[in-house]
Amino acid sequence: MATSNLNVRTDTTIKKQAETIFSELGMNMTTAVNLFLRATVRENGLPFDLKLDVPNAKTSAAIEEGRRIAFDPSAVGYHSIDELKKLSRP
């Protein structure tokens, strides 16, 4: 198996923390990086989920309001934008 070098820049504190964890798992940084790269190839993408931050309070409230309306049988609904426009004109 041919090998090649990989140079990576990272925060010193993060590197030290990661090395401590890898050491406790019985591996070094090289082994850990190789595990990550192999998992990336196997998964055909990153081997973990990327997620955005949790919505803020205002967005969460809007989502909940939408869910309540969607399941409220007494909520007024429209079948088209034209119907909405007709009914909302004075």
PDB file of N, CA, C and O in Angstrom:
ATOM      1  N   MET A   1       0.846  -1.178   0.000  1.00  0.00           N
ATOM      2  CA  MET A   1       0.000   0.000   0.000  1.00  0.00           C
ATOM      3  C   MET A   1       0.891   1.241   0.000  1.00  0.00           C
ATOM      4  O   MET A   1       1.722   1.424   0.889  1.00  0.00           O
ATOM      5  N   ALA A   2       0.706   2.079  -0.998  1.00  0.00           N
ATOM      6  CA  ALA A   2       1.446   3.335  -1.070  1.00  0.00           C
ATOM      7  C   ALA A   2       0.824   4.334  -0.104  1.00  0.00           C
ATOM      8  O   ALA A   2      -0.394   4.350   0.075  1.00  0.00           O
ATOM      9  N   THR A   3       1.636   5.149   0.507  1.00  0.00           N
ATOM     10  CA  THR A   3       1.135   6.151   1.434  1.00  0.00           C
ATOM     11  C   THR A   3       1.568   7.536   0.976  1.00  0.00           C
ATOM     12  O   THR A   3       2.505   7.682   0.191  1.00  0.00           O
ATOM     13  N   SER A   4       0.875   8.541   1.474  1.00  0.00           N
ATOM     14  CA  SER A   4       1.272   9.924   1.200  1.00  0.00           C
ATOM     15  C   SER A   4       1.058  10.740   2.465  1.00  0.00           C
ATOM     16  O   SER A   4       0.295  10.361   3.353  1.00  0.00           O
ATOM     17  N   ASN A   5       1.744  11.860   2.523  1.00  0.00           N
ATOM     18  CA  ASN A   5       1.637  12.734   3.685  1.00  0.00           C
ATOM     19  C   ASN A   5       0.449  13.667   3.533  1.00  0.00           C
ATOM     20  O   ASN A   5       0.076  14.056   2.426  1.00  0.00           O
ATOM     21  N   LEU A   6      -0.132  14.015   4.662  1.00  0.00           N
ATOM     22  CA  LEU A   6      -1.255  14.941   4.712  1.00  0.00           C
ATOM     23  C   LEU A   6      -0.934  15.981   5.779  1.00  0.00           C
ATOM     24  O   LEU A   6      -0.773  15.641   6.951  1.00  0.00           O
ATOM     25  N   ASN A   7      -0.842  17.229   5.383  1.00  0.00           N
ATOM     26  CA  ASN A   7      -0.566  18.306   6.345  1.00  0.00           C
ATOM     27  C   ASN A   7      -1.869  19.028   6.654  1.00  0.00           C
ATOM     28  O   ASN A   7      -2.579  19.474   5.753  1.00  0.00           O
ATOM     29  N   VAL A   8      -2.170  19.136   7.946  1.00  0.00           N
ATOM     30  CA  VAL A   8      -3.414  19.766   8.384  1.00  0.00           C
ATOM     31  C   VAL A   8      -3.091  20.803   9.442  1.00  0.00           C
ATOM     32  O   VAL A   8      -2.292  20.555  10.346  1.00  0.00           O
ATOM     33  N   ARG A   9      -3.716  21.967   9.325  1.00  0.00           N
ATOM     34  CA  ARG A   9      -3.564  22.989  10.360  1.00  0.00           C
ATOM     35  C   ARG A   9      -4.813  22.957  11.235  1.00  0.00           C
ATOM     36  O   ARG A   9      -5.937  22.894  10.738  1.00  0.00           O
ATOM     37  N   THR A  10      -4.592  23.002  12.544  1.00  0.00           N
ATOM     38  CA  THR A  10      -5.714  23.011  13.474  1.00  0.00           C
ATOM     39  C   THR A  10      -5.328  23.753  14.740  1.00  0.00           C
ATOM     40  O   THR A  10      -4.146  23.991  14.988  1.00  0.00           O
ATOM     41  N   ASP A  11      -6.293  24.111  15.521  1.00  0.00           N
ATOM     42  CA  ASP A  11      -6.079  24.792  16.790  1.00  0.00           C
ATOM     43  C   ASP A  11      -5.290  23.893  17.726  1.00  0.00           C
ATOM     44  O   ASP A  11      -5.609  22.712  17.867  1.00  0.00           O
ATOM     45  N   THR A  12      -4.264  24.438  18.367  1.00  0.00           N
ATOM     46  CA  THR A  12      -3.387  23.661  19.242  1.00  0.00           C
ATOM     47  C   THR A  12      -4.144  22.998  20.388  1.00  0.00           C
ATOM     48  O   THR A  12      -3.887  21.839  20.714  1.00  0.00           O
ATOM     49  N   THR A  13      -5.064  23.720  20.992  1.00  0.00           N
ATOM     50  CA  THR A  13      -5.826  23.172  22.116  1.00  0.00           C
ATOM     51  C   THR A  13      -6.680  21.992  21.663  1.00  0.00           C
ATOM     52  O   THR A  13      -6.734  20.963  22.336  1.00  0.00           O
ATOM     53  N   ILE A  14      -7.347  22.146  20.523  1.00  0.00           N
ATOM     54  CA  ILE A  14      -8.181  21.064  19.995  1.00  0.00           C
ATOM     55  C   ILE A  14      -7.319  19.845  19.689  1.00  0.00           C
ATOM     56  O   ILE A  14      -7.707  18.715  19.985  1.00  0.00           O
ATOM     57  N   LYS A  15      -6.154  20.072  19.097  1.00  0.00           N
ATOM     58  CA  LYS A  15      -5.254  18.961  18.765  1.00  0.00           C
ATOM     59  C   LYS A  15      -4.862  18.200  20.032  1.00  0.00           C
ATOM     60  O   LYS A  15      -4.897  16.969  20.052  1.00  0.00           O
ATOM     61  N   LYS A  16      -4.495  18.916  21.075  1.00  0.00           N
ATOM     62  CA  LYS A  16      -4.090  18.260  22.328  1.00  0.00           C
ATOM     63  C   LYS A  16      -5.247  17.480  22.943  1.00  0.00           C
ATOM     64  O   LYS A  16      -5.063  16.366  23.435  1.00  0.00           O
ATOM     65  N   GLN A  17      -6.448  18.078  22.911  1.00  0.00           N
ATOM     66  CA  GLN A  17      -7.614  17.385  23.464  1.00  0.00           C
ATOM     67  C   GLN A  17      -7.924  16.121  22.664  1.00  0.00           C
ATOM     68  O   GLN A  17      -8.236  15.077  23.237  1.00  0.00           O
ATOM     69  N   ALA A  18      -7.837  16.222  21.356  1.00  0.00           N
ATOM     70  CA  ALA A  18      -8.090  15.059  20.503  1.00  0.00           C
ATOM     71  C   ALA A  18      -7.036  13.978  20.736  1.00  0.00           C
ATOM     72  O   ALA A  18      -7.371  12.796  20.814  1.00  0.00           O
ATOM     73  N   GLU A  19      -5.768  14.370  20.846  1.00  0.00           N
ATOM     74  CA  GLU A  19      -4.698  13.393  21.100  1.00  0.00           C
ATOM     75  C   GLU A  19      -4.927  12.656  22.414  1.00  0.00           C
ATOM     76  O   GLU A  19      -4.664  11.457  22.503  1.00  0.00           O
ATOM     77  N   THR A  20      -5.408  13.353  23.423  1.00  0.00           N
ATOM     78  CA  THR A  20      -5.699  12.716  24.706  1.00  0.00           C
ATOM     79  C   THR A  20      -6.792  11.667  24.545  1.00  0.00           C
ATOM     80  O   THR A  20      -6.672  10.553  25.056  1.00  0.00           O
ATOM     81  N   ILE A  21      -7.855  12.023  23.837  1.00  0.00           N
ATOM     82  CA  ILE A  21      -8.956  11.078  23.611  1.00  0.00           C
ATOM     83  C   ILE A  21      -8.480   9.880  22.790  1.00  0.00           C
ATOM     84  O   ILE A  21      -8.778   8.735  23.129  1.00  0.00           O
ATOM     85  N   PHE A  22      -7.740  10.143  21.709  1.00  0.00           N
ATOM     86  CA  PHE A  22      -7.252   9.049  20.864  1.00  0.00           C
ATOM     87  C   PHE A  22      -6.336   8.130  21.659  1.00  0.00           C
ATOM     88  O   PHE A  22      -6.388   6.910  21.503  1.00  0.00           O
ATOM     89  N   SER A  23      -5.507   8.706  22.499  1.00  0.00           N
ATOM     90  CA  SER A  23      -4.608   7.903  23.331  1.00  0.00           C
ATOM     91  C   SER A  23      -5.400   6.989  24.261  1.00  0.00           C
ATOM     92  O   SER A  23      -5.049   5.823  24.444  1.00  0.00           O
ATOM     93  N   GLU A  24      -6.473   7.527  24.848  1.00  0.00           N
ATOM     94  CA  GLU A  24      -7.318   6.710  25.724  1.00  0.00           C
ATOM     95  C   GLU A  24      -7.998   5.587  24.948  1.00  0.00           C
ATOM     96  O   GLU A  24      -8.325   4.541  25.508  1.00  0.00           O
ATOM     97  N   LEU A  25      -8.207   5.819  23.648  1.00  0.00           N
ATOM     98  CA  LEU A  25      -8.795   4.784  22.790  1.00  0.00           C
ATOM     99  C   LEU A  25      -7.739   3.841  22.215  1.00  0.00           C
ATOM    100  O   LEU A  25      -8.066   2.909  21.481  1.00  0.00           O
ATOM    101  N   GLY A  26      -6.488   4.085  22.549  1.00  0.00           N
ATOM    102  CA  GLY A  26      -5.404   3.204  22.106  1.00  0.00           C
ATOM    103  C   GLY A  26      -4.910   3.485  20.689  1.00  0.00           C
ATOM    104  O   GLY A  26      -4.402   2.589  20.014  1.00  0.00           O
ATOM    105  N   MET A  27      -5.059   4.720  20.245  1.00  0.00           N
ATOM    106  CA  MET A  27      -4.579   5.048  18.896  1.00  0.00           C
ATOM    107  C   MET A  27      -3.910   6.410  18.894  1.00  0.00           C
ATOM    108  O   MET A  27      -4.028   7.183  19.845  1.00  0.00           O
ATOM    109  N   ASN A  28      -3.207   6.688  17.808  1.00  0.00           N
ATOM    110  CA  ASN A  28      -2.580   7.994  17.657  1.00  0.00           C
ATOM    111  C   ASN A  28      -3.357   8.818  16.633  1.00  0.00           C
ATOM    112  O   ASN A  28      -4.348   8.349  16.072  1.00  0.00           O
ATOM    113  N   MET A  29      -2.904  10.037  16.397  1.00  0.00           N
ATOM    114  CA  MET A  29      -3.585  10.946  15.483  1.00  0.00           C
ATOM    115  C   MET A  29      -3.643  10.366  14.068  1.00  0.00           C
ATOM    116  O   MET A  29      -4.670  10.480  13.400  1.00  0.00           O
ATOM    117  N   THR A  30      -2.567   9.753  13.611  1.00  0.00           N
ATOM    118  CA  THR A  30      -2.532   9.182  12.260  1.00  0.00           C
ATOM    119  C   THR A  30      -3.611   8.116  12.089  1.00  0.00           C
ATOM    120  O   THR A  30      -4.329   8.103  11.089  1.00  0.00           O
ATOM    121  N   THR A  31      -3.717   7.232  13.062  1.00  0.00           N
ATOM    122  CA  THR A  31      -4.733   6.176  12.994  1.00  0.00           C
ATOM    123  C   THR A  31      -6.132   6.776  12.997  1.00  0.00           C
ATOM    124  O   THR A  31      -6.997   6.338  12.239  1.00  0.00           O
ATOM    125  N   ALA A  32      -6.360   7.777  13.846  1.00  0.00           N
ATOM    126  CA  ALA A  32      -7.674   8.415  13.931  1.00  0.00           C
ATOM    127  C   ALA A  32      -8.041   9.096  12.609  1.00  0.00           C
ATOM    128  O   ALA A  32      -9.175   8.977  12.145  1.00  0.00           O
ATOM    129  N   VAL A  33      -7.099   9.800  12.009  1.00  0.00           N
ATOM    130  CA  VAL A  33      -7.371  10.468  10.733  1.00  0.00           C
ATOM    131  C   VAL A  33      -7.654   9.429   9.653  1.00  0.00           C
ATOM    132  O   VAL A  33      -8.560   9.614   8.840  1.00  0.00           O
ATOM    133  N   ASN A  34      -6.891   8.341   9.637  1.00  0.00           N
ATOM    134  CA  ASN A  34      -7.141   7.275   8.662  1.00  0.00           C
ATOM    135  C   ASN A  34      -8.521   6.641   8.864  1.00  0.00           C
ATOM    136  O   ASN A  34      -9.198   6.317   7.888  1.00  0.00           O
ATOM    137  N   LEU A  35      -8.936   6.466  10.099  1.00  0.00           N
ATOM    138  CA  LEU A  35     -10.287   5.963  10.370  1.00  0.00           C
ATOM    139  C   LEU A  35     -11.339   6.906   9.796  1.00  0.00           C
ATOM    140  O   LEU A  35     -12.306   6.470   9.170  1.00  0.00           O
ATOM    141  N   PHE A  36     -11.138   8.202  10.017  1.00  0.00           N
ATOM    142  CA  PHE A  36     -12.068   9.197   9.490  1.00  0.00           C
ATOM    143  C   PHE A  36     -12.116   9.141   7.963  1.00  0.00           C
ATOM    144  O   PHE A  36     -13.200   9.146   7.380  1.00  0.00           O
ATOM    145  N   LEU A  37     -10.963   9.090   7.317  1.00  0.00           N
ATOM    146  CA  LEU A  37     -10.918   9.067   5.857  1.00  0.00           C
ATOM    147  C   LEU A  37     -11.564   7.799   5.297  1.00  0.00           C
ATOM    148  O   LEU A  37     -12.299   7.862   4.312  1.00  0.00           O
ATOM    149  N   ARG A  38     -11.297   6.663   5.912  1.00  0.00           N
ATOM    150  CA  ARG A  38     -11.906   5.406   5.450  1.00  0.00           C
ATOM    151  C   ARG A  38     -13.424   5.425   5.639  1.00  0.00           C
ATOM    152  O   ARG A  38     -14.164   4.945   4.779  1.00  0.00           O
ATOM    153  N   ALA A  39     -13.891   5.980   6.767  1.00  0.00           N
ATOM    154  CA  ALA A  39     -15.338   6.077   7.001  1.00  0.00           C
ATOM    155  C   ALA A  39     -15.975   7.018   5.983  1.00  0.00           C
ATOM    156  O   ALA A  39     -17.097   6.776   5.540  1.00  0.00           O
ATOM    157  N   THR A  40     -15.280   8.076   5.611  1.00  0.00           N
ATOM    158  CA  THR A  40     -15.783   9.012   4.605  1.00  0.00           C
ATOM    159  C   THR A  40     -15.955   8.315   3.265  1.00  0.00           C
ATOM    160  O   THR A  40     -16.965   8.502   2.587  1.00  0.00           O
ATOM    161  N   VAL A  41     -14.968   7.510   2.886  1.00  0.00           N
ATOM    162  CA  VAL A  41     -15.046   6.766   1.622  1.00  0.00           C
ATOM    163  C   VAL A  41     -16.173   5.734   1.690  1.00  0.00           C
ATOM    164  O   VAL A  41     -16.951   5.603   0.745  1.00  0.00           O
ATOM    165  N   ARG A  42     -16.262   5.004   2.802  1.00  0.00           N
ATOM    166  CA  ARG A  42     -17.291   3.979   2.961  1.00  0.00           C
ATOM    167  C   ARG A  42     -18.692   4.575   2.884  1.00  0.00           C
ATOM    168  O   ARG A  42     -19.580   4.000   2.254  1.00  0.00           O
ATOM    169  N   GLU A  43     -18.895   5.731   3.528  1.00  0.00           N
ATOM    170  CA  GLU A  43     -20.205   6.389   3.579  1.00  0.00           C
ATOM    171  C   GLU A  43     -20.482   7.236   2.340  1.00  0.00           C
ATOM    172  O   GLU A  43     -21.603   7.701   2.131  1.00  0.00           O
ATOM    173  N   ASN A  44     -19.456   7.427   1.527  1.00  0.00           N
ATOM    174  CA  ASN A  44     -19.552   8.298   0.355  1.00  0.00           C
ATOM    175  C   ASN A  44     -19.972   9.709   0.770  1.00  0.00           C
ATOM    176  O   ASN A  44     -20.766  10.361   0.092  1.00  0.00           O
ATOM    177  N   GLY A  45     -19.432  10.157   1.878  1.00  0.00           N
ATOM    178  CA  GLY A  45     -19.729  11.477   2.447  1.00  0.00           C
ATOM    179  C   GLY A  45     -19.199  11.521   3.865  1.00  0.00           C
ATOM    180  O   GLY A  45     -18.560  10.576   4.327  1.00  0.00           O
ATOM    181  N   LEU A  46     -19.460  12.600   4.542  1.00  0.00           N
ATOM    182  CA  LEU A  46     -18.989  12.698   5.925  1.00  0.00           C
ATOM    183  C   LEU A  46     -19.659  11.624   6.778  1.00  0.00           C
ATOM    184  O   LEU A  46     -20.853  11.367   6.625  1.00  0.00           O
ATOM    185  N   PRO A  47     -18.909  11.002   7.666  1.00  0.00           N
ATOM    186  CA  PRO A  47     -19.472   9.905   8.469  1.00  0.00           C
ATOM    187  C   PRO A  47     -20.235  10.374   9.705  1.00  0.00           C
ATOM    188  O   PRO A  47     -20.329   9.652  10.697  1.00  0.00           O
ATOM    189  N   PHE A  48     -20.768  11.566   9.636  1.00  0.00           N
ATOM    190  CA  PHE A  48     -21.594  12.083  10.718  1.00  0.00           C
ATOM    191  C   PHE A  48     -22.538  13.117  10.130  1.00  0.00           C
ATOM    192  O   PHE A  48     -22.297  13.643   9.043  1.00  0.00           O
ATOM    193  N   ASP A  49     -23.615  13.408  10.852  1.00  0.00           N
ATOM    194  CA  ASP A  49     -24.603  14.375  10.385  1.00  0.00           C
ATOM    195  C   ASP A  49     -24.108  15.795  10.628  1.00  0.00           C
ATOM    196  O   ASP A  49     -23.530  16.100  11.671  1.00  0.00           O
ATOM    197  N   LEU A  50     -24.346  16.650   9.648  1.00  0.00           N
ATOM    198  CA  LEU A  50     -24.109  18.077   9.834  1.00  0.00           C
ATOM    199  C   LEU A  50     -25.455  18.722  10.093  1.00  0.00           C
ATOM    200  O   LEU A  50     -26.405  18.517   9.337  1.00  0.00           O
ATOM    201  N   LYS A  51     -25.537  19.495  11.152  1.00  0.00           N
ATOM    202  CA  LYS A  51     -26.811  20.088  11.519  1.00  0.00           C
ATOM    203  C   LYS A  51     -26.632  21.570  11.791  1.00  0.00           C
ATOM    204  O   LYS A  51     -25.590  22.005  12.281  1.00  0.00           O
ATOM    205  N   LEU A  52     -27.654  22.331  11.467  1.00  0.00           N
ATOM    206  CA  LEU A  52     -27.670  23.742  11.798  1.00  0.00           C
ATOM    207  C   LEU A  52     -28.085  23.898  13.248  1.00  0.00           C
ATOM    208  O   LEU A  52     -28.617  22.970  13.857  1.00  0.00           O
ATOM    209  N   ASP A  53     -27.839  25.067  13.791  1.00  0.00           N
ATOM    210  CA  ASP A  53     -28.240  25.336  15.167  1.00  0.00           C
ATOM    211  C   ASP A  53     -29.751  25.168  15.322  1.00  0.00           C
ATOM    212  O   ASP A  53     -30.502  25.292  14.355  1.00  0.00           O
ATOM    213  N   VAL A  54     -30.168  24.893  16.510  1.00  0.00           N
ATOM    214  CA  VAL A  54     -31.593  24.775  16.833  1.00  0.00           C
ATOM    215  C   VAL A  54     -32.249  26.124  16.552  1.00  0.00           C
ATOM    216  O   VAL A  54     -31.648  27.163  16.826  1.00  0.00           O
ATOM    217  N   PRO A  55     -33.464  26.134  16.013  1.00  0.00           N
ATOM    218  CA  PRO A  55     -34.122  27.414  15.736  1.00  0.00           C
ATOM    219  C   PRO A  55     -34.263  28.265  16.999  1.00  0.00           C
ATOM    220  O   PRO A  55     -34.398  27.743  18.106  1.00  0.00           O
ATOM    221  N   ASN A  56     -34.229  29.587  16.808  1.00  0.00           N
ATOM    222  CA  ASN A  56     -34.388  30.461  17.968  1.00  0.00           C
ATOM    223  C   ASN A  56     -35.839  30.412  18.461  1.00  0.00           C
ATOM    224  O   ASN A  56     -36.686  29.766  17.845  1.00  0.00           O
ATOM    225  N   ALA A  57     -36.111  31.085  19.552  1.00  0.00           N
ATOM    226  CA  ALA A  57     -37.434  31.019  20.192  1.00  0.00           C
ATOM    227  C   ALA A  57     -38.547  31.503  19.271  1.00  0.00           C
ATOM    228  O   ALA A  57     -39.628  30.914  19.245  1.00  0.00           O
ATOM    229  N   LYS A  58     -38.296  32.566  18.518  1.00  0.00           N
ATOM    230  CA  LYS A  58     -39.323  33.113  17.626  1.00  0.00           C
ATOM    231  C   LYS A  58     -39.652  32.117  16.512  1.00  0.00           C
ATOM    232  O   LYS A  58     -40.821  31.906  16.187  1.00  0.00           O
ATOM    233  N   THR A  59     -38.626  31.512  15.933  1.00  0.00           N
ATOM    234  CA  THR A  59     -38.846  30.530  14.867  1.00  0.00           C
ATOM    235  C   THR A  59     -39.549  29.288  15.412  1.00  0.00           C
ATOM    236  O   THR A  59     -40.453  28.753  14.769  1.00  0.00           O
ATOM    237  N   SER A  60     -39.140  28.832  16.587  1.00  0.00           N
ATOM    238  CA  SER A  60     -39.788  27.668  17.209  1.00  0.00           C
ATOM    239  C   SER A  60     -41.263  27.928  17.467  1.00  0.00           C
ATOM    240  O   SER A  60     -42.102  27.053  17.254  1.00  0.00           O
ATOM    241  N   ALA A  61     -41.578  29.145  17.930  1.00  0.00           N
ATOM    242  CA  ALA A  61     -42.973  29.506  18.187  1.00  0.00           C
ATOM    243  C   ALA A  61     -43.770  29.520  16.884  1.00  0.00           C
ATOM    244  O   ALA A  61     -44.916  29.070  16.855  1.00  0.00           O
ATOM    245  N   ALA A  62     -43.175  30.032  15.809  1.00  0.00           N
ATOM    246  CA  ALA A  62     -43.854  30.067  14.512  1.00  0.00           C
ATOM    247  C   ALA A  62     -44.104  28.658  13.988  1.00  0.00           C
ATOM    248  O   ALA A  62     -45.163  28.380  13.427  1.00  0.00           O
ATOM    249  N   ILE A  63     -43.134  27.774  14.170  1.00  0.00           N
ATOM    250  CA  ILE A  63     -43.300  26.375  13.744  1.00  0.00           C
ATOM    251  C   ILE A  63     -44.446  25.725  14.514  1.00  0.00           C
ATOM    252  O   ILE A  63     -45.288  25.049  13.924  1.00  0.00           O
ATOM    253  N   GLU A  64     -44.478  25.925  15.807  1.00  0.00           N
ATOM    254  CA  GLU A  64     -45.550  25.357  16.636  1.00  0.00           C
ATOM    255  C   GLU A  64     -46.912  25.919  16.248  1.00  0.00           C
ATOM    256  O   GLU A  64     -47.901  25.187  16.201  1.00  0.00           O
ATOM    257  N   GLU A  65     -46.960  27.225  15.970  1.00  0.00           N
ATOM    258  CA  GLU A  65     -48.227  27.834  15.551  1.00  0.00           C
ATOM    259  C   GLU A  65     -48.690  27.211  14.241  1.00  0.00           C
ATOM    260  O   GLU A  65     -49.872  26.907  14.084  1.00  0.00           O
ATOM    261  N   GLY A  66     -47.781  27.020  13.310  1.00  0.00           N
ATOM    262  CA  GLY A  66     -48.127  26.391  12.041  1.00  0.00           C
ATOM    263  C   GLY A  66     -48.642  24.975  12.224  1.00  0.00           C
ATOM    264  O   GLY A  66     -49.590  24.561  11.557  1.00  0.00           O
ATOM    265  N   ARG A  67     -48.021  24.239  13.122  1.00  0.00           N
ATOM    266  CA  ARG A  67     -48.482  22.865  13.397  1.00  0.00           C
ATOM    267  C   ARG A  67     -49.883  22.863  14.008  1.00  0.00           C
ATOM    268  O   ARG A  67     -50.720  22.036  13.645  1.00  0.00           O
ATOM    269  N   ARG A  68     -50.139  23.795  14.940  1.00  0.00           N
ATOM    270  CA  ARG A  68     -51.470  23.882  15.554  1.00  0.00           C
ATOM    271  C   ARG A  68     -52.520  24.198  14.505  1.00  0.00           C
ATOM    272  O   ARG A  68     -53.583  23.578  14.480  1.00  0.00           O
ATOM    273  N   ILE A  69     -52.228  25.156  13.644  1.00  0.00           N
ATOM    274  CA  ILE A  69     -53.166  25.542  12.596  1.00  0.00           C
ATOM    275  C   ILE A  69     -53.403  24.389  11.629  1.00  0.00           C
ATOM    276  O   ILE A  69     -54.534  24.141  11.214  1.00  0.00           O
ATOM    277  N   ALA A  70     -52.341  23.695  11.277  1.00  0.00           N
ATOM    278  CA  ALA A  70     -52.457  22.597  10.307  1.00  0.00           C
ATOM    279  C   ALA A  70     -53.387  21.490  10.796  1.00  0.00           C
ATOM    280  O   ALA A  70     -54.062  20.844   9.995  1.00  0.00           O
ATOM    281  N   PHE A  71     -53.423  21.273  12.093  1.00  0.00           N
ATOM    282  CA  PHE A  71     -54.238  20.188  12.633  1.00  0.00           C
ATOM    283  C   PHE A  71     -55.519  20.663  13.315  1.00  0.00           C
ATOM    284  O   PHE A  71     -56.210  19.877  13.964  1.00  0.00           O
ATOM    285  N   ASP A  72     -55.833  21.946  13.167  1.00  0.00           N
ATOM    286  CA  ASP A  72     -57.037  22.513  13.768  1.00  0.00           C
ATOM    287  C   ASP A  72     -58.170  22.470  12.742  1.00  0.00           C
ATOM    288  O   ASP A  72     -58.133  23.206  11.755  1.00  0.00           O
ATOM    289  N   PRO A  73     -59.174  21.620  12.959  1.00  0.00           N
ATOM    290  CA  PRO A  73     -60.252  21.510  11.977  1.00  0.00           C
ATOM    291  C   PRO A  73     -61.082  22.785  11.836  1.00  0.00           C
ATOM    292  O   PRO A  73     -61.767  22.957  10.828  1.00  0.00           O
ATOM    293  N   SER A  74     -61.038  23.675  12.814  1.00  0.00           N
ATOM    294  CA  SER A  74     -61.812  24.915  12.715  1.00  0.00           C
ATOM    295  C   SER A  74     -61.022  26.044  12.050  1.00  0.00           C
ATOM    296  O   SER A  74     -61.561  27.131  11.840  1.00  0.00           O
ATOM    297  N   ALA A  75     -59.765  25.801  11.722  1.00  0.00           N
ATOM    298  CA  ALA A  75     -58.946  26.836  11.078  1.00  0.00           C
ATOM    299  C   ALA A  75     -59.427  27.063   9.650  1.00  0.00           C
ATOM    300  O   ALA A  75     -59.756  26.116   8.935  1.00  0.00           O
ATOM    301  N   VAL A  76     -59.463  28.326   9.245  1.00  0.00           N
ATOM    302  CA  VAL A  76     -59.889  28.676   7.888  1.00  0.00           C
ATOM    303  C   VAL A  76     -58.773  28.291   6.924  1.00  0.00           C
ATOM    304  O   VAL A  76     -57.600  28.575   7.165  1.00  0.00           O
ATOM    305  N   GLY A  77     -59.159  27.637   5.825  1.00  0.00           N
ATOM    306  CA  GLY A  77     -58.183  27.246   4.826  1.00  0.00           C
ATOM    307  C   GLY A  77     -58.638  27.632   3.435  1.00  0.00           C
ATOM    308  O   GLY A  77     -59.818  27.908   3.216  1.00  0.00           O
ATOM    309  N   TYR A  78     -57.723  27.653   2.510  1.00  0.00           N
ATOM    310  CA  TYR A  78     -58.006  28.023   1.128  1.00  0.00           C
ATOM    311  C   TYR A  78     -57.401  26.982   0.201  1.00  0.00           C
ATOM    312  O   TYR A  78     -56.395  26.354   0.529  1.00  0.00           O
ATOM    313  N   HIS A  79     -58.019  26.806  -0.953  1.00  0.00           N
ATOM    314  CA  HIS A  79     -57.544  25.828  -1.922  1.00  0.00           C
ATOM    315  C   HIS A  79     -56.611  26.432  -2.957  1.00  0.00           C
ATOM    316  O   HIS A  79     -55.905  25.712  -3.663  1.00  0.00           O
ATOM    317  N   SER A  80     -56.611  27.754  -3.045  1.00  0.00           N
ATOM    318  CA  SER A  80     -55.728  28.421  -3.992  1.00  0.00           C
ATOM    319  C   SER A  80     -55.462  29.841  -3.516  1.00  0.00           C
ATOM    320  O   SER A  80     -56.163  30.357  -2.646  1.00  0.00           O
ATOM    321  N   ILE A  81     -54.461  30.455  -4.085  1.00  0.00           N
ATOM    322  CA  ILE A  81     -54.156  31.835  -3.734  1.00  0.00           C
ATOM    323  C   ILE A  81     -55.250  32.772  -4.235  1.00  0.00           C
ATOM    324  O   ILE A  81     -55.545  33.789  -3.607  1.00  0.00           O
ATOM    325  N   ASP A  82     -55.850  32.420  -5.375  1.00  0.00           N
ATOM    326  CA  ASP A  82     -56.958  33.240  -5.896  1.00  0.00           C
ATOM    327  C   ASP A  82     -58.145  33.235  -4.940  1.00  0.00           C
ATOM    328  O   ASP A  82     -58.771  34.271  -4.716  1.00  0.00           O
ATOM    329  N   GLU A  83     -58.453  32.075  -4.381  1.00  0.00           N
ATOM    330  CA  GLU A  83     -59.550  31.975  -3.405  1.00  0.00           C
ATOM    331  C   GLU A  83     -59.255  32.839  -2.183  1.00  0.00           C
ATOM    332  O   GLU A  83     -60.138  33.530  -1.674  1.00  0.00           O
ATOM    333  N   LEU A  84     -58.021  32.797  -1.720  1.00  0.00           N
ATOM    334  CA  LEU A  84     -57.622  33.623  -0.583  1.00  0.00           C
ATOM    335  C   LEU A  84     -57.795  35.107  -0.908  1.00  0.00           C
ATOM    336  O   LEU A  84     -58.327  35.869  -0.101  1.00  0.00           O
ATOM    337  N   LYS A  85     -57.347  35.506  -2.086  1.00  0.00           N
ATOM    338  CA  LYS A  85     -57.448  36.923  -2.473  1.00  0.00           C
ATOM    339  C   LYS A  85     -58.914  37.365  -2.559  1.00  0.00           C
ATOM    340  O   LYS A  85     -59.253  38.464  -2.119  1.00  0.00           O
ATOM    341  N   LYS A  86     -59.778  36.523  -3.119  1.00  0.00           N
ATOM    342  CA  LYS A  86     -61.203  36.880  -3.234  1.00  0.00           C
ATOM    343  C   LYS A  86     -61.831  37.078  -1.874  1.00  0.00           C
ATOM    344  O   LYS A  86     -62.556  38.049  -1.655  1.00  0.00           O
ATOM    345  N   LEU A  87     -61.562  36.170  -0.965  1.00  0.00           N
ATOM    346  CA  LEU A  87     -62.200  36.193   0.352  1.00  0.00           C
ATOM    347  C   LEU A  87     -61.621  37.249   1.273  1.00  0.00           C
ATOM    348  O   LEU A  87     -62.275  37.646   2.238  1.00  0.00           O
ATOM    349  N   SER A  88     -60.431  37.705   1.004  1.00  0.00           N
ATOM    350  CA  SER A  88     -59.807  38.677   1.906  1.00  0.00           C
ATOM    351  C   SER A  88     -60.011  40.111   1.464  1.00  0.00           C
ATOM    352  O   SER A  88     -59.592  41.034   2.162  1.00  0.00           O
ATOM    353  N   ARG A  89     -60.663  40.326   0.287  1.00  0.00           N
ATOM    354  CA  ARG A  89     -60.954  41.701  -0.173  1.00  0.00           C
ATOM    355  C   ARG A  89     -62.236  42.204   0.501  1.00  0.00           C
ATOM    356  O   ARG A  89     -63.182  41.445   0.715  1.00  0.00           O
ATOM    357  N   PRO A  90     -62.243  43.487   0.826  1.00  0.00           N
ATOM    358  CA  PRO A  90     -63.453  44.055   1.458  1.00  0.00           C
ATOM    359  C   PRO A  90     -64.593  44.206   0.479  1.00  0.00           C
ATOM    360  O   PRO A  90     -65.672  44.666   0.854  1.00  0.00           O
TER     361      PRO A  90
END
